[in-house]
């Protein structure tokens, strides 16, 4: 009877260790995750800067009104993208 309890305890601990090993993320997985976060953050930011610069170029004279506003909008969208992605995949 005592031998069966010992064996069950060892098997239970082995299953827990196997589950912990599978749940741990590798270095490659962490690198891909951080790369995805950076793309999600930078794409709206760079897109806003490019679109704002193009719109400012269409106006006569010197203006950065569209560029600054669309950079700020891209920043807000990038932060929102990162927050939503982390909530879904973390």
N, C-alpha and C positions, 0 to 999 in steps of 0.2 A: 504494500500500500504506500509506504513512504517513497519507494523507488518510482512509482507512477507519478506522484505529485512532483518529485524532483524533475522528471523527464518533461512533464507538462510545463513547468516553470521555465526550463531551458528552451523549449520550443516557442513559448510565448515571447521570451526575450529575443530569440533569433528572428522571429517575425517582426518585432518592433525595430530591430536593427536594420533589417532588410527594407522596411518602409522608410526609415530615416535616410538610408543611402539613396533610395529612388527619389526622394523629395528634394535632395540637395541639387542645386543648379551648378552646372559646370562653368568653367571660365569662358568657353565659347558661347554658351547660352547667355551669360551676363553681358558679354561684349555685344552680341546681337541686340539684346534688350536696350542697352545704352545707345547703340547706333540708331535704333528705331526711334527712341525718344528724341535724339538730336535732330533727326529728319523731320519728325512731327513738329518740333519747335521752330526749326529754321526755315522750312519751306514757306509757311505763311509770312514770315518776317521778310525774307528776301523777295518773295512775290509782291508784297506790299510796297517795298522800296522800289522795285523795278517799275511797277504800275504807276506809282506816284511820280517817279521821275519822268516817265513818259507823258503823263497828264500835264505835269508842270512844263514840259518842253513844248506842248501845244499852245501854251499861252504866251502872249507877247510880254517881254520884260523878264526880270528875275523874280522867281517865285519858288518857294519850297513848301507851300501850304499843303498840296496834295501828298507830297513825299512824307512829310512829318506825320500827317494824319493817318496815312495808310501804313506807315511803319508802326505806329501805336496800335492800329487795328490788327495788324499782323502779329504783334507781340501778344495782344489779348487772345487772339485765336490760337496761337502757339501754346500759350499757357493752358488754355482750355483743352486743347488736344492732348497735352501731356497728362493733365489731371484725369481725363476720361480714360486714356489708355492705361494708366496705372491702376485705376479702380477696376478696370475690366480684367487685366492680365496679371496682377500681382497676387 
